[in-house]
Amino acid sequence: MNFIDTHSHLFLEEFTDDLPLVIQRAKAVGVSRIYMPNIDCSTIQPMLNTVVKYPGYCFPMIGLHPTSVNAGFHKELSVMREMLEQPHSFVAIGEVGMDLYWDQTFLREQMEAFEIQVQWSAEYKLPLVIHSRNSFDEVNQVIQRNETKKLRGIFHSFTGTQAEADKLLQFEGFYLGINGVVTFKKSILPEVLKSVPLERLVLETDSPYLTPAPNRGKRNESANVKDTLFKLAEIYQCSPEEIAEITTKNALMIFN
């Protein structure tokens, strides 16, 4: 049984001491690919170094994470744009979007940065991996404005309501990224997902964050995507093999 982790930050310092073991454990449970979203300019090279170490297994994205957007965001975007214009190995624009949970100081800048990177997605024909926290309406508006560009991608770490899921699934090229949150005791996701087609989901970890039960509180890693997979099998009342097959097909469709 093989499956894919569509969202893992394996290039961060949390994995400096034992990355080979982390990769080994992921392969041992059946993880066949790991997609890695960028954060800002400081993480591009560590991410690419990880790709070089694990070619054909780890795949990089490029983008400016919304919590890294500040008054000088244009400088960061110019560096990324230059890299996109050269021969590159990036498979998506991500992780991009809006986050108004911690701070709304740079709301306008976040919106502008997101809009620019949505344009990149259309221009370079790369999928979007979208981060949205306390910003559902704002993100929804941006995607709606650009709907004619035939965008595709993933709404990363979906934890929303039934109404929000329905709105997002109206964008035909987009899928919902489901991670360890679905295993949390107070999560509403198990109920919401009962009305979401499995054909619109992908698996992810968001390592080193959002560790699923029963290891909540510890560092997350790609091998733990299996816990999310088994939870989805319980929700959809089907075999883990079926979850693996469908979500893998979905991920490969998104990332071409």
Secondary structure in CASP SS format (residue, H / E / C, confidence):
PFRMAT SS
TARGET T0000
AUTHOR 0000-0000-0000
METHOD secondary structure of the structure
MODEL  1
M C 1.00
N C 1.00
F E 1.00
I E 1.00
D E 1.00
T C 1.00
H C 1.00
S E 1.00
H C 1.00
L C 1.00
F C 1.00
L C 1.00
E H 1.00
E H 1.00
F H 1.00
T C 1.00
D C 1.00
D C 1.00
L H 1.00
P H 1.00
L H 1.00
V H 1.00
I H 1.00
Q H 1.00
R H 1.00
A H 1.00
K H 1.00
A H 1.00
V H 1.00
G C 1.00
V E 1.00
S E 1.00
R E 1.00
I E 1.00
Y E 1.00
M E 1.00
P C 1.00
N C 1.00
I C 1.00
D C 1.00
C H 1.00
S H 1.00
T H 1.00
I H 1.00
Q H 1.00
P H 1.00
M H 1.00
L H 1.00
N H 1.00
T H 1.00
V H 1.00
V H 1.00
K H 1.00
Y C 1.00
P C 1.00
G C 1.00
Y C 1.00
C E 1.00
F E 1.00
P E 1.00
M C 1.00
I E 1.00
G C 1.00
L C 1.00
H C 1.00
P H 1.00
T H 1.00
S H 1.00
V C 1.00
N C 1.00
A C 1.00
G C 1.00
F H 1.00
H H 1.00
K H 1.00
E H 1.00
L H 1.00
S H 1.00
V H 1.00
M H 1.00
R H 1.00
E H 1.00
M H 1.00
L H 1.00
E C 1.00
Q C 1.00
P C 1.00
H C 1.00
S C 1.00
F C 1.00
V C 1.00
A C 1.00
I E 1.00
G E 1.00
E E 1.00
V E 1.00
G E 1.00
M E 1.00
D E 1.00
L C 1.00
Y C 1.00
W C 1.00
D C 1.00
Q C 1.00
T C 1.00
F C 1.00
L H 1.00
R H 1.00
E H 1.00
Q H 1.00
M H 1.00
E H 1.00
A H 1.00
F H 1.00
E H 1.00
I H 1.00
Q H 1.00
V H 1.00
Q H 1.00
W H 1.00
S H 1.00
A H 1.00
E H 1.00
Y H 1.00
K C 1.00
L C 1.00
P C 1.00
L E 1.00
V E 1.00
I E 1.00
H E 1.00
S E 1.00
R E 1.00
N C 1.00
S C 1.00
F H 1.00
D H 1.00
E H 1.00
V H 1.00
N H 1.00
Q H 1.00
V H 1.00
I H 1.00
Q H 1.00
R H 1.00
N C 1.00
E H 1.00
T H 1.00
K H 1.00
K C 1.00
L C 1.00
R C 1.00
G E 1.00
I E 1.00
F E 1.00
H C 1.00
S C 1.00
F C 1.00
T C 1.00
G C 1.00
T C 1.00
Q H 1.00
A H 1.00
E H 1.00
A H 1.00
D H 1.00
K H 1.00
L H 1.00
L C 1.00
Q C 1.00
F C 1.00
E C 1.00
G C 1.00
F E 1.00
Y E 1.00
L E 1.00
G E 1.00
I E 1.00
N C 1.00
G H 1.00
V H 1.00
V H 1.00
T H 1.00
F C 1.00
K C 1.00
K C 1.00
S C 1.00
I C 1.00
L H 1.00
P H 1.00
E H 1.00
V H 1.00
L H 1.00
K C 1.00
S C 1.00
V C 1.00
P C 1.00
L H 1.00
E H 1.00
R H 1.00
L E 1.00
V E 1.00
L E 1.00
E C 1.00
T C 1.00
D C 1.00
S E 1.00
P C 1.00
Y C 1.00
L C 1.00
T C 1.00
P C 1.00
A C 1.00
P C 1.00
N C 1.00
R C 1.00
G C 1.00
K C 1.00
R C 1.00
N C 1.00
E C 1.00
S H 1.00
A H 1.00
N H 1.00
V H 1.00
K H 1.00
D H 1.00
T H 1.00
L H 1.00
F H 1.00
K H 1.00
L H 1.00
A H 1.00
E H 1.00
I H 1.00
Y H 1.00
Q C 1.00
C C 1.00
S C 1.00
P H 1.00
E H 1.00
E H 1.00
I H 1.00
A H 1.00
E H 1.00
I H 1.00
T H 1.00
T H 1.00
K H 1.00
N H 1.00
A H 1.00
L H 1.00
M H 1.00
I H 1.00
F C 1.00
N C 1.00
END
